[in-house]
């Protein structure tokens, strides 16, 4: 037994007792846990960062050598310096901006993020809506062979304008018919968006130029892209592109036009992110940043620009189910309704930051014109249910008649311009569209004044015809006076040009439709012949710089509205009334026909929130 209890000191571990082994094991595992904990869970983890991310110069030097270390260190320092400077600059710019501008910018950013998120889900098919009644979209044979011959001539002119653009300017916005190359203006930014193609599509369609139409459609399918860094005019893009695409969609039924119109409209929406909701004149299609023309009174937006969106935007809401478009234009209308109007007139300038009028200038020509036109057409396009628009139109026209419309000594009715309490006795070519507008609005005017307005339309048509007839080329000048013995003639050299504008022919056409007086076809034919004689060149059609010179020089621009409007109105003038009847179609201000929306029991999304 004694031998068994005496344990020699040099005994091997195997000779340790089980409980001792267990305690040793416990101590060892506690030590290991402590080491791991210290390495991974200490609050300053810079040590292992250094190991995995070589920031320290020593490690960089070890890895890349001294040269690598120095340049990396320097470029790192430069980058940090540049970042700081940029941040400082941005902060300074932000501080300079007003609260409203900052708010508008944040809103633009938010919209952009929301759009980007939407895009990630891929394009969504647009919801089906009942197609409005599409009556009289082709033919329109006038019957009479003489009239038919004239109509064929107009079609031939359209073909010459289109073929020339196809050959020399394809894909550019417009054409230089003398230089035989592409052309553009600042209204389209620095983009090449094929403005002439989009603007011409519906004219090609109604003239039965199907191959040309298909060519245009193919270009649009393959090339028309709105994600471009271009600063465009919201108004021009709306009336020419959105209007053109919507009309092409309704006439042809080709989905691509609707999809493109909606894509583009989404790009215009950030322009409305202003303190008042009155849109900027221009917007960058990529960044969504908007601003106004430098020349406009005190940073103002222009009445004829923000007031000429209604027709297209209502159709966009109708086709997409997205209330945003409708709400934007109704917001503008409500805002205007609340404002004081000097002498009942709408000034041409409105500041989108303050919501106050700029200079008190009123015009039915440039800067004002299509605002009045769209009030009337909003009513017509709604199947005459939008009575608020009709009332606003009637009130505006009443004030215009009182303050702006006069008869000259020679008996010519003209529409002058109101400038700070004074009437300027000058009328623009653009103002000549008003003859057609008065005739179009005659039916439905208050106090049974239909006859009066039809008569007023006829008088304006007559005055504008005189402005053509009193020139050497039989083409009208840009502006003409009724002053000191001069009547319906341009005085200043820089008002003597004719740039293929449509307004006078537009008025002839409306007057023809309402009266069938043959003189309107006669006057239209005179204008068509003069254009063919003096503006036609081998590379298309060009504007001329002086309509009083028998030897005029060309401006070398074939405007897209020549194909969209001038030639379309001429073609309609020599067609039967069955082509695009006015009971079913309303022409936007760029002559793109949009169908009347017989909404019946349908309510536009967004309209409930407005009333
Ligand atoms: C066109 O773009 C439109 O008619 C617009 O309303 C004003 N002017 C040009 C043509 O002159």
Boltz pocket constraint, residues with backbone or C-beta under 6 A from the ligand:
constraints:
  - pocket:
      binder: B
      contacts: [[A, 370], [A, 430], [A, 501], [A, 502], [A, 503], [A, 561], [A, 565], [A, 589], [A, 590], [A, 591]]
      max_distance: 6.0
